[in-house]
């Protein structure tokens, strides 16, 4: 698999940026990343996606041969910036920074994430993807986030993680009008089920029963 050098992907000068927006996307399935552009959650030429995880998930799909890549931890090096990280992948219109190898310290990841808001780079927006099952693991990171959304593939069955995420975000007071971006339903073409349309309707009704999850 060929990886593109994305250092030149952002062509304009990069002055020091203060309080860069960081959109936290909780997701149910890794193929959800292919729907982000259609959902209007990423913008080419301005955004970067970062996988936040202590064990890599997307690498199995996007980097199966373990080619070397810069990760979020690279930001801890003074000469590295957001536009130096990640790679371009087919079907994903913005660079994506995969999680470092398994066994990485969560504290190290949080230290690097703390630099994302103010890193001197032309990257305008950062989208941080966290599997919904790992939501509680990174609660201390949410202070760096400016917006939160949930991307759910209708082929996934609702589970206890939904209620747990709602409780977590309510407890931490992150579901206000400025920060809650709502629930976005998707369905990857290769996960189509005979009742996919019915699932869309059913899930919309189900989420309506989670008032905390509704956009305010």
Backbone torsions as a table, in degrees:
resi	resn	phi	psi	omega
1	UNK	NA	132.6	-177.6
2	UNK	-93.2	131.2	178.5
3	UNK	-106.4	135.9	-179.1
4	UNK	-89.7	142.4	174.1
5	UNK	-73.6	119.5	-175.7
6	UNK	-103.6	8.8	179.4
7	UNK	-60.2	-31.8	-180.0
8	UNK	-96.9	5.2	-177.7
9	UNK	-62.4	-34.8	177.9
10	UNK	-102.0	109.3	-168.8
11	UNK	-87.7	-23.6	-174.9
12	UNK	-80.5	160.4	178.8
13	UNK	-59.5	156.3	-177.7
14	UNK	-124.5	91.3	173.5
15	UNK	-72.4	166.7	176.9
16	UNK	-62.4	128.3	-177.4
17	UNK	-109.3	130.6	178.8
18	UNK	-102.2	139.0	175.5
19	UNK	53.8	52.0	175.3
20	UNK	-62.7	134.1	179.3
21	UNK	-61.5	137.3	176.7
22	UNK	-127.6	112.6	-177.0
23	UNK	-98.1	118.0	179.6
24	UNK	-89.8	118.6	178.4
25	UNK	-112.0	113.6	170.7
26	UNK	-84.3	139.6	-176.4
27	UNK	-135.9	155.9	-178.9
28	UNK	-96.4	-29.3	-177.0
29	UNK	-143.1	143.1	-174.8
30	UNK	-63.9	-25.5	178.4
31	UNK	-69.5	-8.8	176.6
32	UNK	-60.0	-25.1	-178.4
33	UNK	-60.6	-27.6	-180.0
34	UNK	-75.5	-10.4	-178.6
35	UNK	-101.9	-5.2	-172.1
36	UNK	-62.6	-38.3	179.8
37	UNK	-67.2	-44.3	179.3
38	UNK	-63.5	-30.5	179.3
39	UNK	-82.4	-4.6	-179.6
40	UNK	75.2	24.7	-175.9
41	UNK	-98.4	-9.4	174.2
42	UNK	-136.7	153.5	179.8
43	UNK	-128.2	122.6	177.1
44	UNK	-59.1	152.4	176.9
45	UNK	75.8	-11.6	-177.5
46	UNK	-126.6	-22.7	-169.2
47	UNK	-110.5	160.3	171.7
48	UNK	-135.9	140.4	175.4
49	UNK	-100.8	134.7	176.3
50	UNK	-122.0	126.9	172.9
51	UNK	-84.8	122.2	178.0
52	UNK	-105.0	108.3	-177.2
53	UNK	-164.1	147.3	176.4
54	UNK	-85.2	-14.4	173.3
55	UNK	-130.9	124.8	-174.8
56	UNK	-64.4	137.8	176.7
57	UNK	-113.8	-49.4	-176.0
58	UNK	-67.2	-23.5	-178.5
59	UNK	-61.1	-33.8	178.7
60	UNK	-59.0	-34.4	-178.3
61	UNK	-90.5	-39.8	-170.3
62	UNK	-102.1	-24.7	-177.4
63	UNK	-136.9	60.3	-173.6
64	UNK	-66.4	-20.2	-178.4
65	UNK	-97.4	9.8	174.9
66	UNK	57.0	40.9	174.0
67	UNK	-64.7	143.0	-177.0
68	UNK	-65.2	136.9	175.8
69	UNK	-143.7	150.6	171.5
70	UNK	-70.4	142.6	178.5
71	UNK	-118.7	-179.4	178.5
72	UNK	-54.0	-34.4	-178.6
73	UNK	-62.0	-21.2	180.0
74	UNK	-62.8	-23.7	179.3
75	UNK	-63.9	-17.7	178.3
76	UNK	-74.4	-10.1	174.8
77	UNK	-91.3	126.4	-174.2
78	UNK	-56.7	-24.7	-176.6
79	UNK	-94.8	7.9	-179.8
80	UNK	-109.4	142.1	180.0
81	UNK	-134.6	168.8	-175.5
82	UNK	-54.8	-39.2	-176.8
83	UNK	-74.8	-3.8	174.8
84	UNK	-91.0	-12.1	-170.1
85	UNK	-95.7	159.3	171.2
86	UNK	75.7	-172.1	-178.8
87	UNK	-150.9	164.9	174.8
88	UNK	-94.4	138.1	-180.0
89	UNK	-127.1	150.0	179.3
90	UNK	-58.3	130.9	177.6
91	UNK	88.0	-6.3	178.8
92	UNK	-121.7	108.9	-169.5
93	UNK	-78.0	3.9	176.0
94	UNK	-130.5	157.3	176.5
95	UNK	-60.2	146.1	178.8
96	UNK	-126.3	133.6	178.8
97	UNK	-101.7	111.5	-178.9
98	UNK	-78.4	157.1	179.1
99	UNK	-65.9	149.7	177.3
100	UNK	-68.7	172.7	-177.9
101	UNK	-57.2	158.0	179.1
102	UNK	-57.1	146.8	179.8
103	UNK	94.7	-0.2	178.3
104	UNK	-67.3	139.9	179.5
105	UNK	-67.1	130.9	176.5
106	UNK	-62.6	-34.3	179.0
107	UNK	-64.8	-37.0	177.5
108	UNK	-65.5	-41.3	178.0
109	UNK	-62.0	-42.2	-179.7
110	UNK	-66.7	-36.0	177.4
111	UNK	-64.0	-39.9	178.1
112	UNK	-70.6	-40.4	-179.8
113	UNK	-62.4	-31.8	-179.9
114	UNK	-64.4	-15.5	-179.6
115	UNK	-92.6	-11.8	-173.1
116	UNK	-63.2	-39.2	-175.8
117	UNK	-62.3	-33.7	-171.0
118	UNK	-119.1	7.3	179.8
119	UNK	-59.4	138.3	-179.2
120	UNK	-76.6	92.2	-176.1
121	UNK	-153.1	156.9	177.5
122	UNK	-79.9	-5.1	175.9
123	UNK	-60.3	126.3	-175.8
124	UNK	-90.9	-36.1	-177.6
125	UNK	-137.6	144.0	176.9
126	UNK	-117.7	131.9	175.7
127	UNK	-110.8	118.7	-179.3
128	UNK	-103.5	119.3	-178.8
129	UNK	-100.2	127.1	-179.6
130	UNK	-129.3	127.0	175.9
131	UNK	-61.9	138.8	-175.4
132	UNK	-58.7	-29.5	179.3
133	UNK	-71.6	-15.4	179.6
134	UNK	-102.5	7.6	-173.3
135	UNK	-55.6	-44.9	-177.0
136	UNK	-68.3	-26.4	-176.6
137	UNK	-65.0	-29.8	-173.8
138	UNK	-114.8	25.3	-176.8
139	UNK	-58.3	-31.6	-179.7
140	UNK	-71.2	-10.6	179.9
141	UNK	-88.8	-13.7	-169.8
142	UNK	-70.8	-15.4	175.0
143	UNK	-66.2	-20.7	178.2
144	UNK	-83.9	-12.7	-174.5
145	UNK	-86.9	144.8	177.9
146	UNK	-104.9	-15.1	-179.3
147	UNK	-154.3	150.7	-179.4
148	UNK	-131.2	139.0	175.3
149	UNK	-145.3	163.5	176.5
150	UNK	-123.2	128.5	176.0
151	UNK	-111.9	118.5	-173.8
152	UNK	-124.1	126.2	174.9
153	UNK	-82.7	127.7	-174.1
154	UNK	-66.0	-14.6	176.4
155	UNK	-75.5	-11.7	177.8
156	UNK	-89.8	136.8	178.7
157	UNK	-78.4	136.8	175.3
158	UNK	-57.7	144.4	-178.3
159	UNK	-144.1	-176.5	-175.9
160	UNK	-63.9	-20.1	179.8
161	UNK	-62.8	-30.0	178.7
162	UNK	-63.5	-50.9	179.8
163	UNK	-63.9	-38.8	-179.7
164	UNK	-64.9	-39.9	178.9
165	UNK	-65.9	-43.1	178.8
166	UNK	-59.5	-45.2	-179.8
167	UNK	-63.4	-41.6	-179.2
168	UNK	-61.8	-48.4	-176.9
169	UNK	-68.9	-33.6	175.9
170	UNK	-67.4	-45.3	-179.9
171	UNK	-59.1	-40.3	-178.7
172	UNK	-85.7	0.5	177.3
173	UNK	60.4	45.2	179.9
174	UNK	-106.7	11.2	-177.6
175	UNK	-108.9	39.9	177.6
176	UNK	-89.2	177.3	-174.5
177	UNK	-61.8	-33.6	-176.9
178	UNK	-76.2	-31.2	-169.7
179	UNK	-109.9	-17.5	-177.3
180	UNK	-91.3	119.7	-177.7
181	UNK	-97.9	1.5	174.9
182	UNK	88.8	-176.9	-180.0
183	UNK	-104.9	133.3	-178.6
184	UNK	-120.6	118.1	179.9
185	UNK	-90.9	141.0	177.5
186	UNK	-143.5	174.4	176.6
187	UNK	-158.6	109.9	-178.7
188	UNK	-63.4	140.8	-178.4
189	UNK	-54.3	-31.3	-179.3
190	UNK	-88.6	5.7	176.1
191	UNK	-119.8	21.5	179.3
192	UNK	-66.0	133.5	177.2
193	UNK	-115.5	158.2	179.7
194	UNK	-55.9	-28.7	-177.7
195	UNK	-109.6	27.7	-177.1
196	UNK	-56.6	-44.1	-179.7
197	UNK	-62.7	-41.3	178.1
198	UNK	-64.6	-34.9	179.1
199	UNK	-65.6	-39.6	176.3
200	UNK	-55.3	-49.0	-178.1
201	UNK	-64.3	-44.0	-178.1
202	UNK	-65.2	-41.2	-179.8
203	UNK	-69.1	-36.5	175.9
204	UNK	-60.7	-40.4	178.0
205	UNK	-68.7	-39.3	179.9
206	UNK	-63.7	-45.6	-178.8
207	UNK	-67.0	-23.5	175.6
208	UNK	-66.0	-21.2	177.4
209	UNK	-83.7	-3.7	174.9
210	UNK	-108.4	77.4	-175.6
211	UNK	-55.1	-27.9	179.9
212	UNK	-65.4	-25.8	-177.6
213	UNK	-87.3	-6.6	-176.8
214	UNK	-80.7	139.9	177.2
215	UNK	-59.3	139.1	-176.9
216	UNK	-105.2	NA	NA
